[in-house]
Structures are given as C-alpha cells and as structure tokens.
Amino acid sequence: MEKRLQGLIEDFKKNEGNIISLLQETQEVFGYIPEEAVYRLSEELDMPASNFFGVATFYAQFYLKPRGKNIITACCGTACHVKGSDRIINSLKRDLNLADEQNTTEDKKFTLEQVACVGACSIAPVVIINKKVYGKMNSDKMAKELKALKEDGNE
Amino acid sequence: MNKSITIQVCMGTGGMAAGGSEVLDAFESLMREKNIPAEFKKECSMHKVGCRGLCARDVLVDVIADNRRTIYQYIKPEMVERIVDEHIVGGNPVSEWQVDEDYHKFHEKQVKVVLSDCGNIDPEDINAYMAVDGYKAVEKVFASMTPEEVIDMIKKSGLRGRGGAGFPTGVKWEACRKAEAGQKYIICNADEGDPGAFMDRAVIEGNPHAVIEGMIIGAYAIGASKGYVYIRAEYPLAVERLKKAINVSRERGFLGKNIFGKGFDFDIKIKLGAGAFVCGEETALIASIEGQRGMPRAKPPFPVHRGLWGKPTVINNVETLANIPYIIKKGHEWFSSYGTEKSKGTKVFALTGKIKNSGLIEVPMGITLREIIYDIGGGIENEKALKAVQTGGPSGGCITTGMLDINMDYESLAKVGSIVGSGGMIVLDEDDCMVNVAKYFLQFTQSESCGKCVPCRIGTKRLLEIMDRITKGAGRQGDIELLEKLSNDIKAASLCGLGQTAPNPVLSTIKYFREEYEAHLQGKCPAKACNELLTYHIIEEFCKGCGACLRACPAGAITGEKKKPHTIAPEICIKCGACFDVCKFKAVGKE
C-alpha cells in the first residue's frame, strides 16, 4: 500500500491537487478506498482524515468497502422506474441472496449497484453489466445474463 | 453503378447498447472482404455518428449511395451482408428493413439547431465538424467582433439557459464581463443529474466540438482564460469523446496560448463529477471543482461576481453553449424567429416513458404538448390511455390530459406548476400511479439532499415518510393537507434550488390527482401499481395450469397440479408481482 500511495501523494503535493481527484485516483488503484489509505493520506498531507471521509461519503462514486468481481448496475432513472426497474432489482436481489442494505455477495463475486440515471432512457429499463449497457431489460433476460456470469466464474 | 458510398452507423450510448460497433465492424470487414471500394473505384467511407434521436429503433444505419439516403432500422450484424450484397453491390435497397412512415413523422415537426449536425457527422473527427462550417463562428468572432458585440448578439437572440432556470445567457455574460478581476472562468455544466434526461449526453457524444466552440466564444466574451467542463462520470462515452475533441482542438490551435493569433489565451480542463445531483447547482458545482463536498452556499454573491476560487465565473449548460456557434453563424434574427415572445429558439427534450417513439427531440419553443406526444411521439405505447406528462424531472410537475394544448415554453409551463427544466419529459399512462411517481421523485431528492439546510434535509425526509405510509395503506386522515403545508414550508425556506423545488412533484400531483391520494387513504391504488395495496389471485377460467407462475414465485405461495387452475395463498404471498409478469394467459389478477 505504501508504495502505491506514495506516487499519488507526491503528485498531489506537486500539482496542488484536490481531494476529490486524489480519492478518485486512490480508488482507481485499490478498487475502493481502504480506511488505512485515508489515514495514511491524512498523515502525509497533514490534513484531518475527516476531510477525506467527508468527501468520500458525500459522493456516490466512492466506495469504502471492496466491491465484487462482477459489477451489475441497475438504472433507477424515471423512465426505467415506470418501466419496471424495481422488479428487475428485486429479482436480482433474490437471485444473489442480498439482504436489504447489502450490495456485495458474501463470496465477493457480485456487486449490485443502483444509479440514478445513465441517460439511456429510450431503451429503458437499462442494466449495465461490467460496463456493457443492456437496454430493454426484463427479469428473464437478466436471469440469463446472471446465469452466464455465474457459470463463467466456475470454470 | 454507384460512384460514392457513405455508411453511417449510430453509435451513441443507445446505438452502442444495441450493437452499433458490431454493426460497423461487420460493414468494414464485409466491404474489405468483397473488395468493394477497389473493385468499383467508388469513393467509400464508413463512420460512426452520434445520437440521431430515435434510439428505440437502434441500430440505425444510413447508406448514402450517390447522394441518395436510405435509412435502415433495427439492424443487427448478421443483417449487414444482405445490405452490402443487394444495396451496395446490387443497387437495390432492402425495402423491408427501411424505416417506416413513423420515423419520418418523428422528424417532420422537429427543428434542429443544436442537434443539426449531431447524427450526421463523425463526432471523433474534427474535419467532419469543420466540413459543416465548424469553428467558423469562433473565426468570425475573432476576426470581426468585440466581446461587447458578441454579448449584444446573444442578448438579442433571446437565448436563455437550457439547464433549467432559463436565465438569459447574454445578461449573465454581460455581468461577468463587467466584473473586474485578473482571472475569470467559464464552466460548462455537463452534470446532467436529472433522472430521465439525456440531452447533454447526446450533444457531447454526437458533436463535442460545438460545445468547445461555444465555450471559446463565451470565454472571449467574458474575458476568461480558463474553462472547465464538469461532467458526470456516469457518461463514460461522452467523457472519452470530449477528451479527444479537446486534445485535437488544442493541436489545431483553437485552444491554448494566443489562439487565432489574436493574443487571447484559453484552455479547457475536464473535471469528473463524483455522483451528486446537488452539484448541478452552481455554487455546489464550484465547491466540487475546488475539491470539497458539493454543498451550495447562499446567493448573492452570484458566481458571476464571486465564483470559482472567488473569481468571476460563468456557468452555462451544455445545450446553451452548443447553441452559441449557430447563433453567431446564422444571426440572432434567425435564432429568434423560432419560439415564442419570451422563449426563443428551440429546446431539446428527452421524450421517454410510455411513448411509442421514445427518443431525443428538438422542437421550436412554444410547440404544443399534443404535437409532441401524438405527431412526433406517435402516441402512447400498447394502445393504453395517456394519463399525464411529467416535465422537469424531480424539480418539475405534471401536465394532465386536459392541458395537452399547452405551449411548451418557460412561461406557460410555470403557469401550470411545472417547468421546462433541463428537458426531461416522461409520458405516463393509465397503469402509472401518480402517488407512486411523486414518491419516486421525492426518494431521489431526499437521498440527494446535501444536508446543509434543515428544511431540505429534514423536511424532505418527513415528506417521504408521509408519502411512504400513504402508498403502503397506512395513510392518516389529514395527510394530504399535511403534505401541502410541509411542501410549501420546504419551498419557502430551503437554501438552494434542490430544496426549493423538491416538493413540486408532490404539490403538482396533489393539485391534479387529489382523488388518487384520497383513494390511497381508503386503501386502494386506482392504477394498481402500489404493491402493498394489492392482492394477487388466479382467475380460474383463464388459468391453463402451465406452472409458469409456480416456478416464478420466490415465496412458494402458489400451488396447483399441472393443467389445473393454480391458487395463490394470500398469507404467503409477498406481492412481488413475479407471477403477474410471467403469465401469458392473463390469468393472474390484482385488486
């Protein structure tokens, strides 16, 4: 961790960077923002850790916990909502055995995220699986994609 | 025999999701395989284009043979070979895959200014933009106009901010021009956070150079040497194309030091938003660029006087900026010939929801809602009845079927309690519950409230609790009046636009659909959308006993033998609606 953070810290000092960019880069390196990383940044840059946590918890983009191998992002925009995104999300939660507040499976294979709108409303409802956009989704299609991903992981 | 062939494949986010890049690849490899350009000595080009509006028909492909354009819809990679063989080699377009009358009707009443080149040019090729007079406006400005003349022209055009508030762009620029400071900034707000809106995404994906050109002109007018585009990370394709466009533009000398040899410096940086709706608010956006929590502050001072790092700053929306080059090139009289007395020009709307032709449209301000829904949109999906149109997203309100002849402009919409907003337009049909829709928006604003001021932080929370109990059948007498009172308090006392407009969907639905709220208090959801208020049962005479619902039920509430009517045990049923979705015989009823 030390080494990987050191580069970011030096960059920050040199370019008078801002906290958001620094956290975005930290997340790029680790896939999430580890607590130890924040304390380390705070010490090195002589800034209270609360500054970092304040920003990290404010923006939806930052994750304070490790995420799964496969990222499923369900769009909850208005068009998706009126076209039944709730149903897709509920069936996904059931299929992945996720409790109410939980979004990553125990085996860390899947993370289910909800996003306010990805702006692809004319093909609603939309689900993004590992960065690929799927339009006009339904529970059936979703179950098939999920099955394929699960089998993929077993090979 | 064809002398020239151009193939255009739609590759906005919609086109890509439908397989746009695979279709383009198929064309490229087949054309090469069949040696077409060489064999026929044709001028042959293939390129991607940005969004062309009717994303529901993607992948859309244009084949232009000797200036004759043929448009194909729903194209998949495996269909490409037949188009190549019959149309490109044989000269006979494949008639059954061409777009129908609906496609042409969709475009008939539209007037394209901002989107005029979107969907025609390759967004990743600066030469394509230059070929349609791109960067001619900025050239004209540097050659023959003073900053004051530019501002004057924009003022005369009547252009108003397309991000939501509708503030006159020229007036904003003038105020910033007059502010005295060594350093000024121009910011392009591309943090399109409204759920159900994608105008800005489409413009940046389809014609990023127009936004850059608009920013250069704005920077010159106000005297800014630095610009930022604050764009949301949820739009990866738009970010990528914008980055490319900025780099190429810099290489050509349109950005950087001493641009156009006029001693004027201007450059643009991209700032990625980190996912907060409130950052669409000007002062919150500035805080976010500075690296802090995106929390708004009280105005005045306005950003044109004290903005980014305390310096005068203009913040314009993407669509506003993309209008600028066209106004400069074609004149303010041309621009203001469209629209109404107080709302000039055109507006891009994202027409979505239960509408047949869902997509991106650009119409002259003042067009009636009826024309949008029925002429452009082709009417309601699945022969259902229209119930309402929601405009302006979480800050807006709804327009009912009785008001279809309303003119779509800033003033008329404000009069009925809605707003143009950034341009989201969601069509709702008889199956949509208005209470549920209002609750949906409130859930959104409540979770996006930054928490700085009490009326918004706690007020929206309490509002949502009341809405929640109403949709769950636990509403109390007096709740509707309580909602109204609390809504008005939140509107009056909140610090920024988010809180001041958050109760709008609630107030607007109470105003026009009060009877639906009352029905919920009686424990009924008239649209049959609020699950907690429904019970599911099997209609015996329709049930074939196929077992689809039994397999779909996650709670094991359905029992029955094969080929005999099944039954749902109400005490086990979790009301998820899975059985209703899978039944092909309409044998699942809900009350």
HADDOCK unambig.tbl for C-alpha pairs under 7 A between the chains (distance, minus, plus):
assign (segid A and resid 18 and name CA) (segid B and resid 290 and name CA) 6.63 0.50 0.50
assign (segid A and resid 18 and name CA) (segid B and resid 291 and name CA) 4.74 0.50 0.50
assign (segid A and resid 19 and name CA) (segid B and resid 291 and name CA) 5.14 0.50 0.50
assign (segid A and resid 19 and name CA) (segid B and resid 292 and name CA) 6.98 0.50 0.50
assign (segid A and resid 20 and name CA) (segid B and resid 291 and name CA) 5.01 0.50 0.50
assign (segid A and resid 54 and name CA) (segid B and resid 293 and name CA) 6.91 0.50 0.50
assign (segid A and resid 55 and name CA) (segid B and resid 292 and name CA) 6.38 0.50 0.50
assign (segid A and resid 55 and name CA) (segid B and resid 293 and name CA) 5.17 0.50 0.50
assign (segid A and resid 58 and name CA) (segid B and resid 293 and name CA) 6.24 0.50 0.50
assign (segid A and resid 59 and name CA) (segid B and resid 274 and name CA) 5.51 0.50 0.50
assign (segid A and resid 59 and name CA) (segid B and resid 275 and name CA) 5.38 0.50 0.50
assign (segid A and resid 59 and name CA) (segid B and resid 276 and name CA) 5.59 0.50 0.50
assign (segid A and resid 60 and name CA) (segid B and resid 274 and name CA) 6.52 0.50 0.50
assign (segid A and resid 60 and name CA) (segid B and resid 275 and name CA) 4.93 0.50 0.50
assign (segid A and resid 60 and name CA) (segid B and resid 276 and name CA) 6.42 0.50 0.50
assign (segid A and resid 61 and name CA) (segid B and resid 274 and name CA) 5.14 0.50 0.50
assign (segid A and resid 61 and name CA) (segid B and resid 275 and name CA) 5.44 0.50 0.50
assign (segid A and resid 77 and name CA) (segid B and resid 195 and name CA) 4.53 0.50 0.50
assign (segid A and resid 77 and name CA) (segid B and resid 196 and name CA) 5.55 0.50 0.50
assign (segid A and resid 78 and name CA) (segid B and resid 195 and name CA) 5.54 0.50 0.50
assign (segid A and resid 78 and name CA) (segid B and resid 196 and name CA) 5.13 0.50 0.50
assign (segid A and resid 79 and name CA) (segid B and resid 196 and name CA) 5.75 0.50 0.50
assign (segid A and resid 79 and name CA) (segid B and resid 352 and name CA) 6.14 0.50 0.50
assign (segid A and resid 79 and name CA) (segid B and resid 353 and name CA) 4.95 0.50 0.50
assign (segid A and resid 79 and name CA) (segid B and resid 426 and name CA) 6.66 0.50 0.50
assign (segid A and resid 82 and name CA) (segid B and resid 353 and name CA) 6.75 0.50 0.50
assign (segid A and resid 116 and name CA) (segid B and resid 195 and name CA) 5.95 0.50 0.50
assign (segid A and resid 117 and name CA) (segid B and resid 195 and name CA) 4.87 0.50 0.50
assign (segid A and resid 117 and name CA) (segid B and resid 196 and name CA) 6.66 0.50 0.50
assign (segid A and resid 118 and name CA) (segid B and resid 234 and name CA) 6.07 0.50 0.50
assign (segid A and resid 118 and name CA) (segid B and resid 235 and name CA) 6.91 0.50 0.50
assign (segid A and resid 119 and name CA) (segid B and resid 196 and name CA) 6.57 0.50 0.50
assign (segid A and resid 119 and name CA) (segid B and resid 197 and name CA) 6.03 0.50 0.50
assign (segid A and resid 119 and name CA) (segid B and resid 198 and name CA) 4.62 0.50 0.50
assign (segid A and resid 120 and name CA) (segid B and resid 13 and name CA) 6.61 0.50 0.50
assign (segid A and resid 120 and name CA) (segid B and resid 14 and name CA) 6.02 0.50 0.50
assign (segid A and resid 120 and name CA) (segid B and resid 198 and name CA) 6.96 0.50 0.50
assign (segid A and resid 121 and name CA) (segid B and resid 196 and name CA) 6.05 0.50 0.50
assign (segid A and resid 121 and name CA) (segid B and resid 352 and name CA) 6.22 0.50 0.50
assign (segid A and resid 122 and name CA) (segid B and resid 55 and name CA) 5.98 0.50 0.50
assign (segid A and resid 122 and name CA) (segid B and resid 56 and name CA) 5.65 0.50 0.50
assign (segid A and resid 122 and name CA) (segid B and resid 352 and name CA) 5.67 0.50 0.50
assign (segid A and resid 122 and name CA) (segid B and resid 358 and name CA) 5.13 0.50 0.50
assign (segid A and resid 122 and name CA) (segid B and resid 359 and name CA) 5.30 0.50 0.50
assign (segid A and resid 123 and name CA) (segid B and resid 14 and name CA) 6.92 0.50 0.50
assign (segid A and resid 123 and name CA) (segid B and resid 56 and name CA) 5.83 0.50 0.50
assign (segid A and resid 133 and name CA) (segid B and resid 17 and name CA) 5.09 0.50 0.50
assign (segid A and resid 134 and name CA) (segid B and resid 17 and name CA) 5.73 0.50 0.50
assign (segid A and resid 135 and name CA) (segid B and resid 17 and name CA) 6.39 0.50 0.50
